[in-house]
Amino acid sequence: MNQNVFDDPRITAVGLLVEAHAGLSARFAAQFEEHGLSPVEFEVLTRLARSPGNQLRMTDLAAQTSLSTSGVTRVVDRMERDRLIRRRACPSDRRSSYAVVTAAGLERLDQTIPGHLRIIEQWFTGQLAPDTLHVLLDGLRQVRDAVHPGATAGSTNPNPEEPAAPLGC
């Protein structure tokens, strides 16, 4: 095998991304644990809180996370038992339901976010000049949209004049 292949900048780029992700994830996980959340529970709460009406269809929530549909169901079951989220049936489609963040879930998120932002600032965004961060965010969005096109499914209200919950569920 050609030794120069290991010096390929494509391998370096992916390796740096994986290493940065692993380092940040370890710091985040410890901080989430202080607030009684797993990383996936924090992700679910954050995605719901950032969505119109603090809710997403279960299928959109699965598309936005690294979980399968059955994995989202298990996480939502657990979070529903902890009263962090609740399910809401879709009035026009019995096969579909929404996950909705509760007041208790928003409160837990409010308690967790300040420490989360400190970690982000200290170990990620604070390491970069503003123009570098802007370029990085643009690049990450391009890559995300290419490899995970469903990552923003259901997160925007297609018609801001209408209620946040789409009629077609």
Backbone bond lengths (Angstrom), bond angles and torsions (degrees), N, CA, C in turn:
res aa  C-N    CA-C-N  psi(-1)  N-CA   C-N-CA  omega(-1)  CA-C   N-CA-C  phi
1 M - - - 1.459 - - 1.527 108.10 -
2 N 1.303 114.98 140.38 1.457 121.51 -179.98 1.528 109.78 -70.95
3 Q 1.320 116.96 120.48 1.469 121.99 -178.06 1.527 111.92 -62.21
4 N 1.330 118.40 -27.63 1.462 121.61 -178.54 1.531 112.46 -65.60
5 V 1.339 117.39 -21.13 1.457 120.02 179.88 1.532 111.06 -61.37
6 F 1.320 117.02 -29.73 1.465 119.90 -179.92 1.523 113.11 -75.56
7 D 1.326 116.08 -14.33 1.465 120.91 175.94 1.524 111.96 -93.40
8 D 1.316 116.73 5.15 1.461 121.90 -178.91 1.530 109.27 -61.01
9 P 1.328 118.34 129.00 1.473 120.54 -179.01 1.523 113.52 -62.20
10 R 1.313 118.33 -21.46 1.467 120.54 177.32 1.525 110.16 -68.48
11 I 1.331 116.51 -41.14 1.462 120.71 176.77 1.522 109.78 -66.27
12 T 1.329 116.34 -40.67 1.464 120.59 178.14 1.524 110.83 -62.07
13 A 1.336 117.44 -44.82 1.471 121.15 -178.74 1.517 111.38 -59.97
14 V 1.321 117.00 -48.62 1.464 120.08 -179.29 1.524 110.22 -66.95
15 G 1.320 117.28 -40.49 1.464 120.48 178.85 1.515 112.03 -60.97
16 L 1.334 116.92 -43.59 1.466 120.16 178.24 1.523 111.36 -64.75
17 L 1.331 116.99 -40.27 1.462 120.66 178.30 1.528 110.75 -62.20
18 V 1.319 117.10 -45.41 1.467 121.44 -179.98 1.526 110.42 -64.39
19 E 1.326 117.81 -43.36 1.462 120.93 -179.93 1.530 111.41 -65.10
20 A 1.333 116.68 -42.92 1.471 120.07 178.25 1.524 110.41 -63.42
21 H 1.322 116.80 -43.45 1.469 121.11 178.88 1.524 110.77 -61.12
22 A 1.319 116.95 -45.38 1.470 120.33 -178.79 1.529 110.83 -62.21
23 G 1.320 116.83 -43.41 1.466 120.15 179.75 1.515 112.72 -64.88
24 L 1.320 116.79 -44.02 1.459 120.28 178.09 1.525 110.92 -67.03
25 S 1.325 116.99 -42.65 1.466 120.89 -179.10 1.520 112.02 -59.42
26 A 1.325 117.19 -39.62 1.468 120.46 178.86 1.524 110.52 -64.29
27 R 1.317 116.94 -42.33 1.466 120.18 178.83 1.531 111.23 -66.49
28 F 1.334 115.68 -42.29 1.465 119.93 178.88 1.528 111.33 -63.23
29 A 1.323 116.98 -45.28 1.466 120.63 -176.27 1.517 111.52 -58.89
30 A 1.319 116.91 -41.91 1.471 120.34 179.36 1.528 110.36 -63.83
31 Q 1.316 116.91 -41.42 1.464 120.67 -179.81 1.524 111.32 -69.46
32 F 1.339 118.09 -39.80 1.470 120.91 177.65 1.526 110.36 -62.29
33 E 1.325 115.89 -41.09 1.465 120.75 -178.59 1.530 110.92 -59.68
34 E 1.322 117.19 -34.52 1.465 120.76 177.13 1.529 111.40 -59.74
35 H 1.328 116.34 -23.87 1.465 121.31 -178.01 1.529 111.95 -108.93
36 G 1.327 116.41 14.49 1.455 120.80 176.18 1.518 114.31 70.93
37 L 1.331 116.87 28.69 1.459 121.02 179.69 1.524 110.39 -122.91
38 S 1.313 115.60 147.35 1.459 120.43 169.17 1.532 107.14 -89.13
39 P 1.322 117.76 163.78 1.470 118.95 176.68 1.533 112.78 -56.46
40 V 1.319 118.09 -40.11 1.464 119.66 -179.04 1.531 111.00 -69.96
41 E 1.320 118.14 -35.39 1.466 120.22 176.86 1.528 110.65 -65.61
42 F 1.323 116.90 -40.35 1.462 120.19 175.85 1.526 109.97 -61.73
43 E 1.330 116.72 -44.05 1.462 120.27 179.64 1.525 110.88 -60.83
44 V 1.322 117.78 -43.76 1.465 121.63 179.69 1.526 110.02 -62.59
45 L 1.318 117.52 -48.62 1.468 120.50 179.59 1.522 111.38 -59.85
46 T 1.324 116.42 -43.65 1.466 120.58 -178.67 1.521 111.13 -64.99
47 R 1.325 116.72 -44.81 1.465 119.61 -179.73 1.530 111.13 -63.73
48 L 1.320 117.05 -39.55 1.466 119.75 177.92 1.522 110.66 -67.52
49 A 1.322 117.54 -44.74 1.464 121.17 -178.14 1.526 111.69 -63.77
50 R 1.331 117.64 -28.98 1.464 121.60 -178.86 1.525 112.74 -89.68
51 S 1.318 118.14 1.51 1.462 122.71 -177.66 1.524 110.58 -101.41
52 P 1.323 117.23 153.67 1.469 120.29 178.24 1.525 111.11 -54.32
53 G 1.321 116.26 130.91 1.459 121.29 179.53 1.517 113.66 68.93
54 N 1.338 117.39 13.78 1.480 122.20 -178.36 1.512 111.84 55.17
55 Q 1.336 116.69 38.05 1.452 120.18 -175.71 1.522 110.46 -148.68
56 L 1.322 114.73 155.44 1.464 122.93 173.26 1.517 108.35 -144.46
57 R 1.331 115.66 148.67 1.458 118.43 170.00 1.521 107.03 -61.84
58 M 1.308 116.67 147.90 1.461 121.21 -179.96 1.526 110.85 -56.61
59 T 1.325 117.34 -40.06 1.461 120.16 179.91 1.526 111.29 -65.92
60 D 1.334 117.96 -37.33 1.463 120.83 177.40 1.523 110.90 -69.54
61 L 1.323 116.44 -37.42 1.456 120.18 176.84 1.528 110.34 -62.09
62 A 1.315 116.94 -41.39 1.466 120.50 176.64 1.526 110.20 -63.07
63 A 1.330 116.93 -42.59 1.461 120.72 -179.14 1.526 111.88 -64.72
64 Q 1.327 117.09 -31.53 1.459 120.69 -177.73 1.532 113.06 -83.41
65 T 1.300 117.31 -15.03 1.465 120.39 -177.57 1.517 109.90 -112.11
66 S 1.292 115.40 178.65 1.460 120.58 178.13 1.516 111.34 -88.81
67 L 1.327 116.88 14.92 1.466 121.57 -176.36 1.516 111.78 -100.53
68 S 1.307 115.03 152.18 1.463 120.80 171.08 1.528 107.88 -76.18
69 T 1.311 116.43 171.51 1.461 120.38 176.93 1.524 110.87 -60.01
70 S 1.331 116.98 -42.15 1.472 118.99 178.94 1.530 110.46 -70.07
71 G 1.335 117.55 -33.41 1.462 120.46 176.72 1.515 111.71 -64.77
72 V 1.329 116.78 -41.12 1.464 120.61 176.79 1.514 109.79 -63.31
73 T 1.326 117.49 -40.97 1.463 121.03 179.07 1.530 110.37 -58.46
74 R 1.326 117.18 -44.87 1.473 120.12 -179.94 1.533 111.39 -64.73
75 V 1.335 116.94 -43.11 1.472 120.11 179.14 1.524 110.09 -64.53
76 V 1.323 116.76 -44.13 1.466 120.39 179.60 1.524 110.31 -63.72
77 D 1.322 118.07 -40.07 1.475 120.48 176.05 1.526 110.42 -56.43
78 R 1.321 116.16 -48.43 1.467 120.75 -178.39 1.536 111.06 -64.69
79 M 1.324 116.17 -43.74 1.466 119.56 -178.77 1.522 111.67 -70.46
80 E 1.321 116.32 -29.48 1.466 120.23 176.36 1.528 109.67 -68.86
81 R 1.334 117.25 -40.55 1.474 120.36 175.86 1.533 110.82 -60.61
82 D 1.339 116.34 -34.87 1.467 121.09 178.96 1.525 112.70 -84.19
83 R 1.337 115.98 1.75 1.466 123.82 177.59 1.537 113.53 63.50
84 L 1.329 116.09 27.02 1.463 120.58 177.65 1.525 111.42 -87.41
85 I 1.319 115.84 -28.17 1.461 121.87 175.83 1.526 108.12 -142.11
86 R 1.312 114.58 167.35 1.458 120.47 175.32 1.522 107.69 -139.25
87 R 1.302 115.22 159.35 1.460 120.74 174.38 1.524 108.42 -93.75
88 R 1.319 114.46 146.55 1.456 120.84 174.42 1.519 106.75 -131.68
89 A 1.312 115.93 125.65 1.465 120.63 179.74 1.521 109.93 -69.23
90 C 1.296 115.25 147.95 1.460 121.11 174.07 1.524 107.77 -82.74
91 P 1.330 117.90 123.09 1.459 119.56 -176.68 1.526 113.71 -66.79
92 S 1.334 118.17 -24.22 1.460 119.35 -176.38 1.527 114.02 -103.21
93 D 1.346 117.45 -5.07 1.465 120.11 -179.17 1.522 108.60 -148.42
94 R 1.327 116.55 103.23 1.465 120.86 -176.04 1.526 112.39 -63.91
95 R 1.318 117.43 -19.49 1.471 120.55 -179.42 1.523 112.08 -78.52
96 S 1.309 117.31 -13.53 1.461 121.58 -173.52 1.525 110.85 -114.25
97 S 1.320 115.68 146.41 1.465 119.79 174.92 1.518 109.12 -144.16
98 Y 1.304 113.86 163.83 1.459 121.79 -179.83 1.516 109.84 -109.45
99 A 1.320 115.36 149.25 1.455 122.04 165.13 1.520 105.30 -100.46
100 V 1.322 116.55 130.37 1.461 122.44 -175.94 1.521 108.25 -127.18
101 V 1.316 116.94 129.16 1.458 119.49 178.26 1.534 108.68 -72.76
102 T 1.313 116.91 138.25 1.468 122.27 -179.60 1.534 109.68 -92.27
103 A 1.325 115.34 173.76 1.464 120.01 175.54 1.527 110.34 -60.19
104 A 1.333 116.89 -39.79 1.471 120.46 177.91 1.529 110.87 -64.30
105 G 1.330 116.73 -37.46 1.463 120.28 177.25 1.515 111.62 -66.20
106 L 1.339 116.49 -42.38 1.472 120.07 177.18 1.524 111.23 -64.75
107 E 1.331 116.38 -37.05 1.467 120.10 177.66 1.526 110.83 -64.66
108 R 1.331 117.34 -43.27 1.462 121.20 178.36 1.528 109.92 -62.49
109 L 1.313 115.92 -40.54 1.462 120.74 177.98 1.526 110.52 -64.51
110 D 1.332 117.06 -42.95 1.473 121.19 177.46 1.526 111.74 -59.73
111 Q 1.327 117.05 -34.76 1.466 121.11 178.22 1.531 111.64 -73.51
112 T 1.318 116.58 -31.05 1.458 122.34 -173.97 1.530 112.79 -87.27
113 I 1.300 117.38 -36.46 1.467 122.07 -172.08 1.536 113.80 -58.55
114 P 1.325 121.64 -43.41 1.474 118.28 -177.98 1.538 113.20 -56.59
115 G 1.314 118.10 -45.25 1.458 120.78 177.93 1.515 111.73 -67.07
116 H 1.324 116.11 -37.06 1.461 121.05 178.10 1.531 110.12 -61.92
117 L 1.322 116.10 -45.01 1.466 120.23 178.96 1.528 111.56 -64.22
118 R 1.322 117.57 -36.86 1.477 120.00 177.16 1.527 110.65 -62.16
119 I 1.323 116.41 -42.68 1.468 120.06 178.65 1.527 110.12 -64.64
120 I 1.327 117.14 -44.48 1.463 120.40 178.50 1.522 110.39 -58.48
121 E 1.318 116.46 -47.63 1.474 120.53 -178.84 1.525 111.12 -63.92
122 Q 1.316 117.06 -45.78 1.463 120.35 -176.73 1.519 113.14 -67.24
123 W 1.341 116.18 -43.40 1.458 119.54 -169.35 1.524 115.03 -107.78
124 F 1.345 118.21 -5.70 1.465 119.20 -178.37 1.522 111.01 -132.27
125 T 1.316 117.62 -82.20 1.464 119.58 -172.87 1.519 112.48 -63.67
126 G 1.319 117.79 -34.04 1.456 120.77 179.08 1.522 113.67 -69.56
127 Q 1.307 117.02 -13.51 1.467 121.63 177.82 1.524 111.83 -83.14
128 L 1.332 117.17 -9.78 1.463 121.68 -172.44 1.522 111.53 -119.84
129 A 1.315 115.89 144.21 1.461 121.22 171.86 1.529 107.81 -67.16
130 P 1.343 118.54 150.84 1.466 120.46 -177.65 1.529 114.00 -53.92
131 D 1.332 118.15 -41.69 1.466 118.95 -179.93 1.526 111.52 -69.00
132 T 1.321 117.42 -33.85 1.463 121.34 176.65 1.523 110.01 -66.88
133 L 1.329 116.47 -42.61 1.464 120.60 178.23 1.518 110.65 -60.95
134 H 1.334 117.29 -43.20 1.470 121.36 179.89 1.530 110.65 -59.86
135 V 1.311 117.52 -46.02 1.467 121.46 179.05 1.527 110.30 -64.16
136 L 1.337 116.96 -42.68 1.462 120.67 179.06 1.523 110.80 -60.93
137 L 1.334 117.64 -45.85 1.466 120.79 179.97 1.521 111.43 -61.05
138 D 1.334 116.96 -42.44 1.466 119.76 177.26 1.525 110.78 -61.04
139 G 1.320 116.57 -45.06 1.462 120.56 179.81 1.516 112.50 -64.43
140 L 1.327 116.85 -43.02 1.467 120.35 179.13 1.525 111.33 -63.52
141 R 1.337 117.19 -38.35 1.473 119.83 177.31 1.529 110.87 -63.80
142 Q 1.326 117.09 -41.04 1.463 120.04 178.78 1.528 110.82 -62.06
143 V 1.323 116.27 -45.29 1.460 120.10 179.87 1.522 109.89 -66.21
144 R 1.338 117.26 -46.27 1.467 121.06 179.18 1.522 111.49 -56.91
145 D 1.333 117.06 -46.41 1.458 120.60 -178.39 1.529 111.92 -64.70
146 A 1.333 116.87 -31.86 1.465 120.71 178.83 1.525 111.48 -74.04
147 V 1.336 117.33 -44.82 1.465 119.93 -174.05 1.519 113.81 -91.73
148 H 1.333 116.83 -17.25 1.470 120.72 -177.15 1.526 109.47 -143.73
149 P 1.346 116.83 67.62 1.463 120.23 -173.79 1.528 114.43 -61.83
150 G 1.316 119.28 -19.43 1.461 121.39 179.18 1.507 113.87 -87.71
151 A 1.320 117.26 5.74 1.462 121.04 -172.47 1.524 114.35 -62.88
152 T 1.307 118.22 -20.07 1.465 119.82 179.09 1.527 111.87 -115.52
153 A 1.326 116.81 14.44 1.464 121.33 -177.80 1.526 111.54 -55.55
154 G 1.321 115.87 126.03 1.461 121.32 175.39 1.509 114.89 75.62
155 S 1.327 118.15 4.61 1.463 119.61 -174.17 1.516 113.38 -88.72
156 T 1.314 117.28 -7.19 1.454 119.33 177.27 1.510 109.23 -123.27
157 N 1.296 115.51 149.29 1.455 121.29 177.71 1.525 106.82 -86.29
158 P 1.340 118.91 113.64 1.457 120.84 -176.60 1.523 113.47 -62.32
159 N 1.324 117.91 -25.39 1.452 121.45 179.78 1.519 108.31 -134.79
160 P 1.355 116.91 98.20 1.471 119.43 -175.97 1.522 113.93 -62.25
161 E 1.328 117.93 -14.74 1.468 120.95 177.89 1.529 111.06 -76.05
162 E 1.326 116.12 -20.13 1.457 122.07 -176.87 1.530 110.28 -95.65
163 P 1.337 117.59 164.16 1.463 119.54 173.36 1.525 110.64 -60.05
164 A 1.309 116.42 156.88 1.461 121.41 -175.08 1.518 113.07 -61.38
165 A 1.328 118.67 -32.79 1.463 121.40 -179.29 1.523 109.39 -80.13
166 P 1.340 117.22 118.74 1.466 118.75 178.65 1.528 110.55 -65.27
167 L 1.317 114.70 145.96 1.457 119.39 -177.20 1.518 112.11 -67.37
168 G 1.331 117.67 -32.48 1.448 120.94 -177.74 1.515 114.06 -80.22
169 C 1.288 118.81 -3.13 1.456 124.50 -179.61 1.499 109.82 42.89
